[in-house]
Amino acid sequence: MSLDLALASAQLSLNPAQFLGIPVALLGAVFLSFGAQLQHSGVKKVEARSTRKVTGGLDLGQFGALFSRPSWVFGTLMLGGAIVLQLVALSLSPLIVVQPLGAVALVITAILNSRVSHSKLNRASVISVIMCVGGVGAFVLIAAFSAVDTPVSDQQLETVASIMAIVLVVFVVAFVLFRKRMKAVAYIVGAGVLYGFVATLAKVVISRIQQGDFEWLTFICLLGMIVGSAAGAYLIQTAYTLGPPDLVIAGLTVIDPIVAVGIGIVVLNEASQAPTIALVGFALTGILAILGVFGLARYHPQSEH
């Protein structure tokens, strides 16, 4: 091994086994993109046959009708596969390394949706996609050189669960009060925030199980994952009725990891060894990616303004 290669290897905080989480997460991103496209197709077909326009969320009849659409069911199975692959990746690597890799799904979904809908992305939309993927990609590069896995304490677990409970209550109240005026991006941000907490709880539960410490607090987090996943899934299905699938994926693959990474940095101390310049890099690349999401929401040819 050359001196330069040895120095580069020494700088990486991930061991070789932890790097295996990266290709697993990338495969999950492929499942996510195809699953989202199929789900979007199923939701649109249900909406077209419904007598009520979706303005305040899917009703029970519309939601139940989704299960009769093969495209939606198959897309849901693919998303289930994406979740399994993401959990495997989280068991191998730090949260702030593998979670942002879902942004790859945005590129795949944008290409798929363009072909399926015969709606070519305009210049502003392409720039927004580049901002999303570029911002998240730079974030992962910084994280790979500074992220560490740390044991999860009871206090950290209680903090994550408590914050998620507060966020869930806030979103329920906001949905009840403002659902008639909510646009696609509002549902997407809501789902992204919830799934960010779900990813964090998944990482925590996996870590606790690996530590041989599955008790009542871990069980509470498992319940939180289920509730958060269900609420997020409902928001996503409604977002499909108001916006294109690549906008939905943009929100999920940017908002989700930024929330999860924020928790990983602030609560789980996964960036405890990161220098100040790395923390600045996290902030700047995160802002770039978020601006890309809102740019896509504004300029995408299929978005409802």
WOQUICOR-V662661 format. One line per field, one symbol per residue. phi: phi as a letter, one per 30 degrees, with the letter a starting at -180 (. if undefined). psi: psi as a letter, one per 40 degrees, with the letter a starting at -180 (. if undefined). Layout:
# WOQUICOR-V662661
phi->???
psi->???
This chain:
# WOQUICOR-V662661
phi->.ddddddddddddcdedddddddddddddddddddddddeddddddddcddcddbbjddddddddddccedddddddddddddddddddddcbeedcddddddedddddddedddddhcdddddddddddddddddddddddddcbdbdbecdddddddddddddddddddddddddbddcdcedddddddddddddddddddddddddddibcbddddddddddddddddddddddddddcaddddddedddcdedddddeddddcchdcdcddedddddedddddeddddddddddcddcdcc
psi->hidddddddddhehidddedddddddddddddddddddddddddddddeiehhhdfihidddddddeehdddddddddddddddddddddediidedddeeeddddddddddddddefhhhiddddddddddddddddddddddeeiihiihiddddddddddddddddddddddddeddehidddddddddddddddddddddddddddefghadddddddddddddddddddddddddeeiiddddddddeddddddddddddddefefdehidddddddddddddddddddddddeheeih.
